[in-house]
Amino acid sequence: MSNADALREAYAACSALAASHYENFPVASHLLPRRVRPAVAVIYAFARRADDIADEGDAPAEQRLAELENYREGLRRIERGEGPSSPLFHALGDVIECYRLPLQPFFDLLSAFAQDVEKRRYNDFDELRDYCRRSADPVGRLMLYLVGEGSEENLQL
């Protein structure tokens, strides 16, 4: 299979996951510009699968954390310009390159998902806000970059 075919299949798998997974909001909605919908589906697939590692099933905490570490390694491979470790990371690497996305929001998501494995309650609002800074904020920041509005002012807002 050619690299282009493999990449096309990786995008298709991400789009299928975005269309089929239960959510209370539409993913890659038709309200988004058509050009960013495939990228949104890939970012969603990364976040959905990593979040499911942390939250779904009966795997022990050590296994969940090890699987999340594999995702971190996939991001580090992208950072080093190495080949993808899976179809998901093939598509993700393409999205990151095409849209010049920063990697930190992806690492932040993984940090929050790892915290989901280890922490069940928050002592105060500051702890909760720190969690949200790593679990929800990164998606909004990535969306700003995707639509070409990732200015420092917009990111601060």
GROMACS elastic network, one bead per residue, 0.5 to 0.9 nm:
[ bonds ]
;  ai    aj funct       b0    kb
    1     4     6  0.82226   500
    1     5     6  0.61591   500
    1     6     6  0.64198   500
    2     5     6  0.51247   500
    2     6     6  0.61675   500
    2     7     6  0.85476   500
    3     6     6  0.50397   500
    3     7     6  0.60640   500
    3     8     6  0.85350   500
    4     7     6  0.50848   500
    4     8     6  0.61000   500
    4     9     6  0.86185   500
    5     8     6  0.50235   500
    5     9     6  0.61725   500
    5    10     6  0.85606   500
    6     9     6  0.51211   500
    6    10     6  0.61320   500
    6    11     6  0.87075   500
    6    87     6  0.73230   500
    6    90     6  0.82142   500
    7    11     6  0.62426   500
    7    12     6  0.85700   500
    7    87     6  0.72343   500
    7    90     6  0.64015   500
    7    91     6  0.59908   500
    7    94     6  0.82613   500
    8    11     6  0.52401   500
    8    12     6  0.62054   500
    8    13     6  0.87287   500
    8    91     6  0.82156   500
    9    13     6  0.61530   500
    9    14     6  0.86558   500
    9    87     6  0.78168   500
    9    91     6  0.88978   500
   10    13     6  0.51711   500
   10    14     6  0.63409   500
   10    15     6  0.86998   500
   10    42     6  0.86305   500
   10    86     6  0.87348   500
   10    88     6  0.59775   500
   10    89     6  0.84860   500
   10    90     6  0.68658   500
   10    91     6  0.56558   500
   10    92     6  0.89832   500
   11    14     6  0.51157   500
   11    15     6  0.61638   500
   11    16     6  0.85721   500
   11    38     6  0.68904   500
   11    39     6  0.83557   500
   11    41     6  0.78997   500
   11    42     6  0.66607   500
   11    87     6  0.82670   500
   11    88     6  0.78625   500
   11    90     6  0.87218   500
   11    91     6  0.58101   500
   11    92     6  0.87631   500
   12    15     6  0.50635   500
   12    16     6  0.60775   500
   12    17     6  0.86301   500
   12    38     6  0.85525   500
   13    16     6  0.50465   500
   13    17     6  0.62406   500
   13    18     6  0.86602   500
   13    42     6  0.87262   500
   13    45     6  0.86686   500
   13    87     6  0.84079   500
   13    88     6  0.80795   500
   14    17     6  0.51460   500
   14    18     6  0.62177   500
   14    19     6  0.86505   500
   14    38     6  0.81182   500
   14    41     6  0.56481   500
   14    42     6  0.51979   500
   14    43     6  0.84139   500
   14    44     6  0.77738   500
   14    45     6  0.54119   500
   14    46     6  0.83527   500
   14    88     6  0.71628   500
   14    91     6  0.82018   500
   15    18     6  0.50483   500
   15    19     6  0.61413   500
   15    20     6  0.85761   500
   15    28     6  0.85106   500
   15    37     6  0.87471   500
   15    38     6  0.67240   500
   15    40     6  0.87519   500
   15    41     6  0.51791   500
   15    42     6  0.69712   500
   15    44     6  0.88898   500
   15    45     6  0.78945   500
   16    19     6  0.51180   500
   16    20     6  0.60339   500
   16    21     6  0.84467   500
   16    41     6  0.84272   500
   17    20     6  0.51740   500
   17    21     6  0.57541   500
   17    41     6  0.78678   500
   17    44     6  0.84889   500
   17    45     6  0.64445   500
   17    48     6  0.87444   500
   18    21     6  0.58867   500
   18    22     6  0.87439   500
   18    26     6  0.84796   500
   18    27     6  0.59419   500
   18    28     6  0.75266   500
   18    40     6  0.88093   500
   18    41     6  0.56074   500
   18    42     6  0.81648   500
   18    44     6  0.65991   500
   18    45     6  0.64621   500
   18    48     6  0.86092   500
   19    22     6  0.85402   500
   19    26     6  0.81589   500
   19    27     6  0.70521   500
   19    28     6  0.84571   500
   19    41     6  0.84649   500
   20    23     6  0.88970   500
   21    48     6  0.86975   500
   22    25     6  0.88067   500
   23    26     6  0.71073   500
   23    27     6  0.81683   500
   25    29     6  0.88180   500
   26    29     6  0.54838   500
   26    30     6  0.88183   500
   27    30     6  0.89445   500
   27    37     6  0.84801   500
   27    40     6  0.74344   500
   27    41     6  0.68545   500
   27    44     6  0.74849   500
   28    31     6  0.80627   500
   28    32     6  0.66482   500
   28    34     6  0.87657   500
   28    36     6  0.79393   500
   28    38     6  0.72911   500
   28    39     6  0.83762   500
   28    40     6  0.55809   500
   28    41     6  0.58918   500
   28    44     6  0.85690   500
   29    32     6  0.56182   500
   29    33     6  0.87262   500
   29    34     6  0.89719   500
   29    37     6  0.72689   500
   30    33     6  0.72850   500
   30    34     6  0.71729   500
   30    37     6  0.79753   500
   31    34     6  0.84013   500
   32    35     6  0.83124   500
   32    36     6  0.70267   500
   32    37     6  0.66300   500
   33    36     6  0.57789   500
   33    37     6  0.67917   500
   33   147     6  0.80785   500
   34    37     6  0.54522   500
   34    38     6  0.80716   500
   35    38     6  0.72045   500
   35    39     6  0.80992   500
   36    39     6  0.52390   500
   36    40     6  0.61407   500
   36    41     6  0.87160   500
   36   143     6  0.89978   500
   36   146     6  0.65423   500
   36   147     6  0.72908   500
   37    40     6  0.50353   500
   37    41     6  0.62326   500
   37    42     6  0.87426   500
   38    41     6  0.50924   500
   38    42     6  0.63685   500
   38    43     6  0.87925   500
   38    95     6  0.87314   500
   39    42     6  0.50927   500
   39    43     6  0.62436   500
   39    44     6  0.84722   500
   39    91     6  0.84721   500
   39    92     6  0.80532   500
   39    94     6  0.89171   500
   39    95     6  0.58266   500
   39    96     6  0.88325   500
   39    99     6  0.87407   500
   39   146     6  0.78918   500
   40    43     6  0.51302   500
   40    44     6  0.59690   500
   40    45     6  0.84907   500
   40    95     6  0.89702   500
   40   143     6  0.78166   500
   40   146     6  0.82742   500
   41    45     6  0.60428   500
   41    46     6  0.86612   500
   42    45     6  0.50257   500
   42    46     6  0.62970   500
   42    47     6  0.86888   500
   42    88     6  0.74187   500
   42    91     6  0.65728   500
   42    92     6  0.60725   500
   42    95     6  0.75811   500
   43    46     6  0.51713   500
   43    47     6  0.62464   500
   43    48     6  0.84517   500
   43    92     6  0.68869   500
   43    95     6  0.82385   500
   43   106     6  0.88210   500
   43   139     6  0.83195   500
   43   142     6  0.85816   500
   44    47     6  0.51104   500
   44    48     6  0.57285   500
   44    49     6  0.83125   500
   44   139     6  0.87797   500
   45    48     6  0.50709   500
   45    49     6  0.59166   500
   45    50     6  0.83240   500
   45    88     6  0.75562   500
   46    49     6  0.55205   500
   46    50     6  0.61556   500
   46    51     6  0.85033   500
   46    71     6  0.87724   500
   46    88     6  0.69844   500
   46    89     6  0.80911   500
   46    92     6  0.76092   500
   46   106     6  0.86086   500
   47    50     6  0.52068   500
   47    51     6  0.58892   500
   47    52     6  0.84283   500
   47   106     6  0.81290   500
   47   109     6  0.71912   500
   47   110     6  0.81784   500
   47   139     6  0.88749   500
   48    51     6  0.51173   500
   48    52     6  0.60343   500
   48    53     6  0.86125   500
   49    52     6  0.50484   500
   49    53     6  0.62631   500
   49    54     6  0.88313   500
   50    53     6  0.50750   500
   50    54     6  0.65898   500
   50    55     6  0.88142   500
   50    67     6  0.83523   500
   50    68     6  0.65721   500
   50    71     6  0.74952   500
   50   109     6  0.84594   500
   50   110     6  0.70313   500
   50   113     6  0.70643   500
   51    54     6  0.51390   500
   51    55     6  0.60707   500
   51    56     6  0.79827   500
   51   109     6  0.85499   500
   51   110     6  0.80701   500
   51   112     6  0.89164   500
   51   113     6  0.57555   500
   51   114     6  0.87571   500
   51   116     6  0.85861   500
   52    57     6  0.80565   500
   52   113     6  0.88164   500
   53    56     6  0.60276   500
   53    57     6  0.78560   500
   53    59     6  0.85659   500
   53    64     6  0.58232   500
   53    65     6  0.83588   500
   53    67     6  0.70995   500
   53    68     6  0.71454   500
   53   113     6  0.82375   500
   54    57     6  0.86625   500
   54    61     6  0.81929   500
   54    64     6  0.58293   500
   54    65     6  0.75665   500
   54    67     6  0.88139   500
   54    68     6  0.77649   500
   54   113     6  0.57174   500
   54   114     6  0.64945   500
   54   115     6  0.85404   500
   54   116     6  0.62812   500
   54   117     6  0.55313   500
   55    58     6  0.89619   500
   55    64     6  0.87763   500
   55   113     6  0.81082   500
   55   116     6  0.71503   500
   55   117     6  0.71027   500
   56    59     6  0.82373   500
   58    61     6  0.89969   500
   59    62     6  0.81611   500
   59    63     6  0.62320   500
   59    64     6  0.64412   500
   60    63     6  0.54827   500
   60    64     6  0.64505   500
   60    65     6  0.88147   500
   61    64     6  0.50716   500
   61    65     6  0.60969   500
   61    66     6  0.85105   500
   61   117     6  0.61462   500
   61   118     6  0.74543   500
   62    65     6  0.52027   500
   62    66     6  0.61308   500
   62    67     6  0.86694   500
   62   117     6  0.89956   500
   63    66     6  0.50046   500
   63    67     6  0.61783   500
   63    68     6  0.86261   500
   64    67     6  0.51463   500
   64    68     6  0.62630   500
   64    69     6  0.86066   500
   64   114     6  0.79746   500
   64   117     6  0.73608   500
   65    68     6  0.50263   500
   65    69     6  0.61354   500
   65    70     6  0.86921   500
   65   113     6  0.89168   500
   65   114     6  0.61755   500
   65   117     6  0.74280   500
   66    70     6  0.63820   500
   66    71     6  0.88760   500
   67    71     6  0.66267   500
   67    72     6  0.88645   500
   68    71     6  0.50098   500
   68    72     6  0.64219   500
   68    73     6  0.87115   500
   68   110     6  0.66357   500
   68   111     6  0.87407   500
   68   113     6  0.79403   500
   68   114     6  0.69721   500
   69    73     6  0.62124   500
   69    74     6  0.85834   500
   69   110     6  0.83385   500
   69   114     6  0.89612   500
   70    74     6  0.62343   500
   70    75     6  0.87719   500
   71    75     6  0.64061   500
   71    76     6  0.86631   500
   71    89     6  0.87079   500
   71   107     6  0.89689   500
   71   110     6  0.77549   500
   72    75     6  0.50927   500
   72    76     6  0.62257   500
   72    77     6  0.86537   500
   72   106     6  0.85750   500
   72   107     6  0.67744   500
   72   110     6  0.72404   500
   73    77     6  0.61072   500
   73    78     6  0.86310   500
   73    85     6  0.88046   500
   74    77     6  0.50994   500
   74    78     6  0.64775   500
   74    79     6  0.87223   500
   74    84     6  0.71190   500
   74    85     6  0.61299   500
   74    86     6  0.82799   500
   74    89     6  0.64955   500
   75    78     6  0.50698   500
   75    79     6  0.61911   500
   75    80     6  0.86834   500
   75    89     6  0.77268   500
   75    92     6  0.88362   500
   75    93     6  0.81798   500
   75   103     6  0.73581   500
   75   106     6  0.78231   500
   75   107     6  0.77306   500
   76    80     6  0.61383   500
   76    81     6  0.85334   500
   76    82     6  0.86215   500
   76   103     6  0.88700   500
   77    80     6  0.50774   500
   77    81     6  0.61389   500
   77    82     6  0.50638   500
   77    83     6  0.69463   500
   77    84     6  0.70207   500
   77    85     6  0.78394   500
   78    81     6  0.50040   500
   78    82     6  0.58413   500
   78    83     6  0.72925   500
   78    84     6  0.70739   500
   78    89     6  0.79130   500
   78    90     6  0.87887   500
   78    92     6  0.85547   500
   78    93     6  0.58161   500
   78    96     6  0.85497   500
   78   103     6  0.89091   500
   79    82     6  0.76595   500
   79    93     6  0.87464   500
   79   103     6  0.76644   500
   81    84     6  0.89040   500
   81    93     6  0.88159   500
   82    85     6  0.88070   500
   83    89     6  0.88766   500
   83    90     6  0.76317   500
   83    93     6  0.89150   500
   84    87     6  0.71280   500
   84    88     6  0.82130   500
   84    89     6  0.53721   500
   84    91     6  0.85417   500
   84    92     6  0.88688   500
   84    93     6  0.73768   500
   85    88     6  0.81842   500
   85    89     6  0.61676   500
   85    90     6  0.72672   500
   86    89     6  0.52782   500
   86    90     6  0.61603   500
   86    91     6  0.88438   500
   87    91     6  0.63481   500
   87    92     6  0.85051   500
   88    91     6  0.53827   500
   88    92     6  0.60900   500
   88    93     6  0.85415   500
   89    93     6  0.57430   500
   89    94     6  0.83108   500
   90    93     6  0.53133   500
   90    94     6  0.63903   500
   90    95     6  0.88594   500
   91    94     6  0.50758   500
   91    95     6  0.62707   500
   91    96     6  0.86567   500
   92    95     6  0.50647   500
   92    96     6  0.60791   500
   92    97     6  0.84938   500
   93    96     6  0.50930   500
   93    97     6  0.60910   500
   93    98     6  0.85075   500
   94    97     6  0.51377   500
   94    98     6  0.59495   500
   94    99     6  0.84410   500
   95    98     6  0.51312   500
   95    99     6  0.59261   500
   95   100     6  0.78129   500
   95   101     6  0.76451   500
   96    99     6  0.55161   500
   96   100     6  0.53360   500
   96   102     6  0.72845   500
   96   103     6  0.77775   500
   97   101     6  0.68426   500
   98   101     6  0.79658   500
   99   145     6  0.71860   500
   99   146     6  0.61742   500
   99   147     6  0.89716   500
   99   148     6  0.85123   500
  100   145     6  0.80137   500
  100   146     6  0.86997   500
  101   104     6  0.89160   500
  101   105     6  0.88063   500
  101   142     6  0.69969   500
  101   145     6  0.65636   500
  101   146     6  0.77515   500
  102   105     6  0.67656   500
  102   106     6  0.80939   500
  102   142     6  0.80914   500
  102   145     6  0.86970   500
  103   106     6  0.54396   500
  103   107     6  0.64849   500
  103   108     6  0.87504   500
  104   108     6  0.59889   500
  104   109     6  0.86069   500
  104   138     6  0.82676   500
  105   109     6  0.62455   500
  105   110     6  0.87661   500
  105   134     6  0.74632   500
  105   135     6  0.88995   500
  105   137     6  0.81270   500
  105   139     6  0.73356   500
  105   141     6  0.74488   500
  105   142     6  0.71630   500
  106   109     6  0.51458   500
  106   110     6  0.64786   500
  106   111     6  0.87318   500
  106   134     6  0.89623   500
  106   138     6  0.70729   500
  106   139     6  0.85401   500
  106   142     6  0.88821   500
  107   110     6  0.51259   500
  107   111     6  0.62194   500
  107   112     6  0.87770   500
  107   134     6  0.85052   500
  108   112     6  0.63268   500
  108   113     6  0.86670   500
  108   133     6  0.80808   500
  108   135     6  0.69085   500
  108   138     6  0.68745   500
  109   112     6  0.51744   500
  109   113     6  0.62088   500
  109   114     6  0.86257   500
  109   134     6  0.54091   500
  109   135     6  0.50868   500
  109   136     6  0.78902   500
  109   137     6  0.88970   500
  109   138     6  0.67328   500
  109   139     6  0.83753   500
  110   114     6  0.60776   500
  110   115     6  0.84992   500
  110   134     6  0.81594   500
  110   135     6  0.81520   500
  111   114     6  0.51570   500
  111   115     6  0.62578   500
  111   116     6  0.87674   500
  111   131     6  0.88350   500
  111   134     6  0.68609   500
  111   135     6  0.80891   500
  112   116     6  0.63220   500
  112   117     6  0.89453   500
  112   131     6  0.60575   500
  112   132     6  0.79585   500
  112   133     6  0.86601   500
  112   134     6  0.54462   500
  112   135     6  0.53324   500
  113   117     6  0.67487   500
  113   134     6  0.87667   500
  113   135     6  0.73810   500
  114   117     6  0.52237   500
  114   118     6  0.66783   500
  114   119     6  0.87181   500
  115   118     6  0.50705   500
  115   119     6  0.56028   500
  115   120     6  0.85059   500
  115   131     6  0.80690   500
  116   119     6  0.55756   500
  116   120     6  0.68651   500
  117   120     6  0.79224   500
  119   122     6  0.78109   500
  121   128     6  0.88724   500
  122   125     6  0.74935   500
  122   126     6  0.86750   500
  122   127     6  0.58912   500
  122   128     6  0.59732   500
  123   126     6  0.82854   500
  123   127     6  0.65712   500
  123   128     6  0.80092   500
  124   127     6  0.55452   500
  124   128     6  0.65808   500
  124   129     6  0.88126   500
  125   129     6  0.59663   500
  125   130     6  0.85143   500
  126   129     6  0.50234   500
  126   130     6  0.61583   500
  126   131     6  0.86521   500
  127   130     6  0.51509   500
  127   131     6  0.63872   500
  127   132     6  0.87841   500
  128   131     6  0.50745   500
  128   132     6  0.62643   500
  128   133     6  0.86108   500
  129   133     6  0.60304   500
  129   134     6  0.87210   500
  130   134     6  0.66431   500
  130   135     6  0.87522   500
  131   134     6  0.53234   500
  131   135     6  0.60459   500
  131   136     6  0.82591   500
  132   136     6  0.51810   500
  132   137     6  0.63545   500
  132   138     6  0.88658   500
  133   136     6  0.61975   500
  133   137     6  0.50240   500
  133   138     6  0.71191   500
  134   137     6  0.61277   500
  134   138     6  0.62004   500
  135   138     6  0.64411   500
  135   139     6  0.77201   500
  136   139     6  0.57420   500
  136   140     6  0.69470   500
  137   140     6  0.52429   500
  137   141     6  0.62150   500
  137   142     6  0.86713   500
  138   141     6  0.50179   500
  138   142     6  0.60816   500
  138   143     6  0.85543   500
  139   142     6  0.51107   500
  139   143     6  0.61873   500
  139   144     6  0.87160   500
  140   143     6  0.50590   500
  140   144     6  0.63378   500
  140   145     6  0.88326   500
  140   155     6  0.86477   500
  141   144     6  0.51237   500
  141   145     6  0.64767   500
  141   146     6  0.87531   500
  141   150     6  0.70580   500
  141   154     6  0.86760   500
  141   155     6  0.62792   500
  142   145     6  0.50996   500
  142   146     6  0.61687   500
  142   147     6  0.88165   500
  142   150     6  0.79630   500
  143   147     6  0.63671   500
  143   148     6  0.86155   500
  143   149     6  0.83906   500
  143   150     6  0.82428   500
  144   147     6  0.54604   500
  144   148     6  0.62552   500
  144   151     6  0.81864   500
  144   154     6  0.77283   500
  144   155     6  0.76147   500
  145   148     6  0.50394   500
  145   149     6  0.55836   500
  145   151     6  0.81567   500
  146   149     6  0.75007   500
  146   150     6  0.78831   500
  147   150     6  0.78395   500
  148   151     6  0.82491   500
  149   154     6  0.69041   500
  149   155     6  0.85288   500
  150   153     6  0.81631   500
  150   154     6  0.62053   500
  150   155     6  0.61464   500
  151   154     6  0.52242   500
  151   155     6  0.61269   500
  151   156     6  0.85823   500
  152   155     6  0.50638   500
  152   156     6  0.61212   500
  152   157     6  0.86404   500
  153   156     6  0.51770   500
  153   157     6  0.62953   500
  154   157     6  0.50660   500
